[in-house]
Amino acid sequence: MGKRLGLPGAGDGAGHPHRAVRTRRGAARAVGEWMRSVAVAFILFVVVRTFVVEAFKIPTASMENTLLVGDFLLVNKAVYGAVIPGTDLRLPAFSEPHRGDVVVFNPPHEPAKNYVKRLVGAPGDTLQMRNKRLIRNGVVVEEPYARHIDLRGDTYNEAMRWQSNHLIAGPPPVRYRPTRDNWGPIVVPPGHYFFLGDNRDNSEDSRYWGFVARDAIRGRPWVVYYSFDPSRHHRLPWLRDVRWGRIGERIE
């Protein structure tokens, strides 16, 4: 008798229509599970980024030497109460902003931008500066983090004239002439805060654009998770000029 000719795939079931259907269903389930995993991961990412922690990059030298240009920070957004997007509502805060905190906020003159400075004045505080020394409620504040690099002398800036509406002593408002290193005394109004950059001679801060409302405070920087020196002008500075010693450094 001659050899029996089989159909393609006969004997191993590869061409069986039911097995093909099962294979397609299994593939569809795998794709569906993968898509669900991606969707869940994306939702978790959005939730964490919106309400818990967010990454920020330092673009200016206003907080040197506490923060350097090229530092990448993780910011705790939950500590002061994260804002619910699209609303004026906030989640409950774990803590209120305290004097000395390094804070991320939206400044009054650029509410769409994020600034990072040090909180030096809380509601009700009386603030002034004399020869670069900050005085709060009549007491000179010890500020080991403050940096002064300009030895050429004090400078006047017309933008500081806003302070005349908050003076509690000194010359009449029309004669008030505040300077970078000498201004006040002024009182921080209720529900607002006063911020200064640690690099005092090279910082655009509350001296120039005023108080920051509590609702404009976004979070507190927690740790430097990456840092590189962009001033070295090497190719691939983010890879060749990494500041390894700053990675993991807590921000205080």
DONU-152242 format. One record per residue (C-alpha): x, y, z; residue in three letters; residue number from 1. Coordinates in Angstrom, 3 decimals, always signed. Layout:
<rs>
((X,Y,Z),'Ala',NUM);
...
</rs>
This chain:
<rs>
((+0.000,+0.000,+0.000),'Met',1);
((+1.195,+3.467,-0.707),'Gly',2);
((+2.022,+6.032,+1.931),'Lys',3);
((-0.862,+8.062,+3.323),'Arg',4);
((-0.641,+11.703,+2.454),'Leu',5);
((-1.606,+14.021,+5.324),'Gly',6);
((-2.957,+17.534,+5.156),'Leu',7);
((-0.613,+20.315,+6.190),'Pro',8);
((-0.274,+20.306,+9.944),'Gly',9);
((-2.074,+17.028,+10.386),'Ala',10);
((-0.976,+14.971,+13.351),'Gly',11);
((+0.214,+17.942,+15.515),'Asp',12);
((-3.028,+19.901,+15.486),'Gly',13);
((-1.324,+23.140,+14.341),'Ala',14);
((-3.932,+23.761,+11.703),'Gly',15);
((-6.927,+22.873,+13.846),'His',16);
((-9.390,+25.804,+13.726),'Pro',17);
((-10.264,+25.585,+17.440),'His',18);
((-6.606,+25.752,+18.445),'Arg',19);
((-6.082,+28.773,+16.201),'Ala',20);
((-9.019,+30.506,+17.868),'Val',21);
((-7.617,+29.700,+21.315),'Arg',22);
((-4.227,+31.077,+20.259),'Thr',23);
((-5.782,+34.324,+19.059),'Arg',24);
((-7.809,+34.652,+22.258),'Arg',25);
((-4.711,+34.059,+24.359),'Gly',26);
((-2.822,+36.714,+22.420),'Ala',27);
((-5.730,+39.144,+22.820),'Ala',28);
((-5.823,+38.506,+26.580),'Arg',29);
((-2.084,+39.101,+26.834),'Ala',30);
((-2.385,+42.372,+24.911),'Val',31);
((-5.364,+43.399,+27.031),'Gly',32);
((-3.518,+42.676,+30.285),'Glu',33);
((-0.474,+44.601,+29.023),'Trp',34);
((-2.657,+47.589,+28.101),'Met',35);
((-4.370,+47.498,+31.509),'Arg',36);
((-0.983,+47.408,+33.219),'Ser',37);
((+0.181,+50.395,+31.176),'Val',38);
((-3.039,+52.279,+31.953),'Ala',39);
((-2.745,+51.572,+35.690),'Val',40);
((+0.918,+52.622,+35.688),'Ala',41);
((+0.043,+55.841,+33.838),'Phe',42);
((-2.782,+56.653,+36.248),'Ile',43);
((-0.498,+56.018,+39.225),'Leu',44);
((+2.159,+58.234,+37.647),'Phe',45);
((-0.350,+61.065,+37.151),'Val',46);
((-1.686,+60.716,+40.699),'Val',47);
((+1.796,+60.663,+42.241),'Val',48);
((+2.977,+63.591,+40.102),'Arg',49);
((-0.129,+65.639,+40.868),'Thr',50);
((-0.515,+64.988,+44.570),'Phe',51);
((+2.681,+63.516,+46.020),'Val',52);
((+6.031,+64.235,+44.353),'Val',53);
((+7.257,+66.003,+41.222),'Glu',54);
((+10.637,+66.572,+39.614),'Ala',55);
((+12.040,+70.080,+39.143),'Phe',56);
((+15.223,+71.452,+37.592),'Lys',57);
((+17.146,+74.456,+38.958),'Ile',58);
((+17.740,+76.945,+36.097),'Pro',59);
((+19.281,+79.938,+37.959),'Thr',60);
((+21.906,+80.703,+40.592),'Ala',61);
((+19.557,+82.481,+43.013),'Ser',62);
((+19.790,+79.704,+45.637),'Met',63);
((+23.519,+78.994,+45.508),'Glu',64);
((+25.145,+77.357,+47.364),'Asn',65);
((+22.130,+75.480,+48.712),'Thr',66);
((+20.945,+74.645,+45.192),'Leu',67);
((+23.068,+74.786,+42.049),'Leu',68);
((+22.229,+75.336,+38.410),'Val',69);
((+21.849,+71.841,+36.991),'Gly',70);
((+20.375,+70.298,+40.140),'Asp',71);
((+17.317,+68.091,+39.642),'Phe',72);
((+15.027,+67.939,+42.668),'Leu',73);
((+12.223,+65.778,+43.928),'Leu',74);
((+9.602,+68.070,+45.478),'Val',75);
((+7.157,+66.903,+48.119),'Asn',76);
((+3.806,+68.351,+46.997),'Lys',77);
((+1.734,+66.654,+49.672),'Ala',78);
((+3.394,+68.280,+52.683),'Val',79);
((+1.628,+71.655,+52.283),'Tyr',80);
((-1.505,+70.209,+50.690),'Gly',81);
((-1.569,+69.494,+46.958),'Ala',82);
((-3.956,+71.431,+44.723),'Val',83);
((-6.666,+69.442,+42.941),'Ile',84);
((-6.221,+70.301,+39.234),'Pro',85);
((-8.924,+72.481,+37.707),'Gly',86);
((-10.220,+73.595,+41.091),'Thr',87);
((-9.334,+75.902,+43.974),'Asp',88);
((-9.441,+72.947,+46.371),'Leu',89);
((-6.500,+71.498,+48.271),'Arg',90);
((-5.917,+68.190,+49.948),'Leu',91);
((-5.267,+68.394,+53.705),'Pro',92);
((-1.738,+69.580,+54.510),'Ala',93);
((+0.647,+67.578,+56.690),'Phe',94);
((+2.434,+70.758,+57.744),'Ser',95);
((+2.262,+74.517,+57.316),'Glu',96);
((+5.198,+76.419,+55.797),'Pro',97);
((+7.780,+77.380,+58.414),'His',98);
((+10.473,+80.024,+58.498),'Arg',99);
((+13.649,+78.572,+57.051),'Gly',100);
((+11.898,+76.128,+54.717),'Asp',101);
((+13.049,+75.945,+51.107),'Val',102);
((+9.777,+76.163,+49.160),'Val',103);
((+8.466,+75.850,+45.598),'Val',104);
((+5.749,+78.392,+44.798),'Phe',105);
((+4.142,+80.477,+42.050),'Asn',106);
((+5.250,+84.143,+42.376),'Pro',107);
((+2.604,+86.870,+42.094),'Pro',108);
((+4.106,+88.445,+38.962),'His',109);
((+4.504,+85.107,+37.107),'Glu',110);
((+1.801,+82.804,+38.496),'Pro',111);
((+2.331,+80.179,+35.787),'Ala',112);
((+5.983,+79.630,+36.759),'Lys',113);
((+7.568,+77.726,+39.636),'Asn',114);
((+10.136,+79.510,+41.806),'Tyr',115);
((+12.190,+78.031,+44.628),'Val',116);
((+13.367,+80.277,+47.492),'Lys',117);
((+13.733,+80.256,+51.259),'Arg',118);
((+10.827,+81.355,+53.443),'Leu',119);
((+12.027,+84.096,+55.801),'Val',120);
((+8.793,+85.835,+56.793),'Gly',121);
((+5.452,+84.403,+57.967),'Ala',122);
((+2.135,+86.251,+58.435),'Pro',123);
((+2.476,+89.046,+60.992),'Gly',124);
((+6.294,+89.167,+60.926),'Asp',125);
((+8.045,+92.522,+60.780),'Thr',126);
((+10.981,+92.354,+58.362),'Leu',127);
((+13.807,+94.669,+57.453),'Gln',128);
((+17.341,+94.441,+56.136),'Met',129);
((+20.295,+96.518,+57.251),'Arg',130);
((+23.639,+96.180,+55.478),'Asn',131);
((+22.689,+92.734,+54.139),'Lys',132);
((+21.578,+91.463,+57.569),'Arg',133);
((+17.983,+90.261,+57.807),'Leu',134);
((+16.132,+91.456,+60.913),'Ile',135);
((+12.887,+89.723,+61.882),'Arg',136);
((+10.691,+91.048,+64.683),'Asn',137);
((+13.593,+93.154,+65.930),'Gly',138);
((+16.132,+90.300,+66.065),'Val',139);
((+18.997,+89.731,+63.631),'Val',140);
((+18.484,+86.358,+61.928),'Val',141);
((+21.484,+84.048,+61.784),'Glu',142);
((+21.602,+82.724,+58.227),'Glu',143);
((+24.536,+80.371,+57.594),'Pro',144);
((+23.036,+79.522,+54.191),'Tyr',145);
((+23.050,+83.141,+52.927),'Ala',146);
((+25.676,+84.023,+50.332),'Arg',147);
((+26.973,+87.542,+49.584),'His',148);
((+29.261,+87.912,+46.586),'Ile',149);
((+28.802,+91.512,+45.371),'Asp',150);
((+31.361,+93.777,+47.030),'Leu',151);
((+30.740,+96.772,+44.745),'Arg',152);
((+28.111,+98.320,+46.995),'Gly',153);
((+24.335,+98.513,+47.366),'Asp',154);
((+21.904,+99.022,+44.476),'Thr',155);
((+18.496,+100.700,+44.148),'Tyr',156);
((+15.702,+99.093,+42.160),'Asn',157);
((+12.474,+100.922,+41.340),'Glu',158);
((+10.601,+97.607,+41.531),'Ala',159);
((+11.052,+97.655,+45.318),'Met',160);
((+8.811,+100.707,+45.692),'Arg',161);
((+5.832,+98.402,+46.327),'Trp',162);
((+7.141,+98.097,+49.903),'Gln',163);
((+6.064,+101.661,+50.684),'Ser',164);
((+2.468,+100.425,+51.097),'Asn',165);
((+3.544,+98.113,+53.938),'His',166);
((+5.898,+100.330,+55.955),'Leu',167);
((+5.378,+100.595,+59.704),'Ile',168);
((+8.145,+103.133,+60.431),'Ala',169);
((+10.779,+105.226,+58.729),'Gly',170);
((+10.338,+107.950,+56.110),'Pro',171);
((+6.970,+108.787,+54.517),'Pro',172);
((+6.105,+106.435,+51.639),'Pro',173);
((+6.778,+109.148,+49.038),'Val',174);
((+10.379,+109.444,+50.289),'Arg',175);
((+10.981,+105.730,+50.828),'Tyr',176);
((+13.933,+104.544,+48.745),'Arg',177);
((+14.570,+100.822,+49.407),'Pro',178);
((+17.721,+99.125,+48.166),'Thr',179);
((+18.831,+95.530,+47.753),'Arg',180);
((+20.654,+95.498,+51.097),'Asp',181);
((+18.647,+98.070,+53.089),'Asn',182);
((+14.860,+98.125,+53.213),'Trp',183);
((+11.861,+98.005,+55.556),'Gly',184);
((+10.563,+97.617,+58.154),'Pro',185);
((+7.490,+96.078,+56.534),'Ile',186);
((+4.832,+93.736,+57.923),'Val',187);
((+3.841,+90.482,+56.223),'Val',188);
((+0.035,+90.517,+55.799),'Pro',189);
((-2.249,+87.652,+56.866),'Pro',190);
((-2.223,+84.617,+54.588),'Gly',191);
((+1.046,+85.638,+52.896),'His',192);
((+4.769,+84.858,+53.088),'Tyr',193);
((+8.052,+86.572,+52.238),'Phe',194);
((+10.830,+84.732,+50.359),'Phe',195);
((+14.519,+85.424,+49.734),'Leu',196);
((+17.073,+83.592,+47.628),'Gly',197);
((+20.112,+82.299,+49.498),'Asp',198);
((+22.360,+83.970,+46.920),'Asn',199);
((+21.249,+87.367,+48.198),'Arg',200);
((+23.154,+89.575,+45.749),'Asp',201);
((+21.875,+87.648,+42.723),'Asn',202);
((+18.276,+86.753,+43.469),'Ser',203);
((+14.958,+88.071,+42.194),'Glu',204);
((+12.715,+87.502,+45.189),'Asp',205);
((+10.083,+89.050,+47.456),'Ser',206);
((+12.143,+92.198,+47.833),'Arg',207);
((+11.200,+93.054,+44.242),'Tyr',208);
((+7.787,+91.503,+43.535),'Trp',209);
((+6.170,+91.185,+46.938),'Gly',210);
((+4.468,+88.686,+49.180),'Phe',211);
((+3.356,+85.185,+48.180),'Val',212);
((-0.143,+83.990,+49.026),'Ala',213);
((-0.552,+80.692,+50.878),'Arg',214);
((-2.529,+79.265,+47.956),'Asp',215);
((+0.458,+79.841,+45.652),'Ala',216);
((+2.748,+77.531,+47.658),'Ile',217);
((+3.261,+74.229,+45.839),'Arg',218);
((+5.682,+72.081,+47.823),'Gly',219);
((+8.993,+71.575,+49.582),'Arg',220);
((+12.105,+70.262,+47.810),'Pro',221);
((+13.178,+67.015,+49.366),'Trp',222);
((+16.317,+65.639,+47.728),'Val',223);
((+18.697,+66.148,+44.792),'Val',224);
((+18.219,+63.066,+42.630),'Tyr',225);
((+20.598,+64.129,+39.848),'Tyr',226);
((+23.015,+66.998,+39.194),'Ser',227);
((+25.467,+68.066,+36.519),'Phe',228);
((+27.538,+71.168,+35.833),'Asp',229);
((+26.228,+72.901,+32.675),'Pro',230);
((+28.963,+75.561,+32.810),'Ser',231);
((+31.732,+73.179,+31.770),'Arg',232);
((+30.708,+73.378,+28.078),'His',233);
((+31.754,+69.812,+27.379),'His',234);
((+29.884,+67.622,+24.973),'Arg',235);
((+27.242,+65.626,+26.808),'Leu',236);
((+27.699,+67.525,+30.122),'Pro',237);
((+24.758,+65.620,+31.629),'Trp',238);
((+26.917,+62.502,+31.268),'Leu',239);
((+30.494,+63.781,+31.588),'Arg',240);
((+30.071,+66.487,+34.242),'Asp',241);
((+27.866,+64.750,+36.790),'Val',242);
((+28.161,+66.074,+40.345),'Arg',243);
((+28.179,+62.654,+41.956),'Trp',244);
((+28.614,+64.074,+45.439),'Gly',245);
((+25.296,+65.959,+45.258),'Arg',246);
((+23.133,+63.017,+44.240),'Ile',247);
((+20.991,+61.969,+47.178),'Gly',248);
((+21.717,+65.176,+49.122),'Glu',249);
((+18.808,+66.345,+51.274),'Arg',250);
((+17.746,+69.972,+50.882),'Ile',251);
((+17.723,+72.104,+54.017),'Glu',252);
</rs>
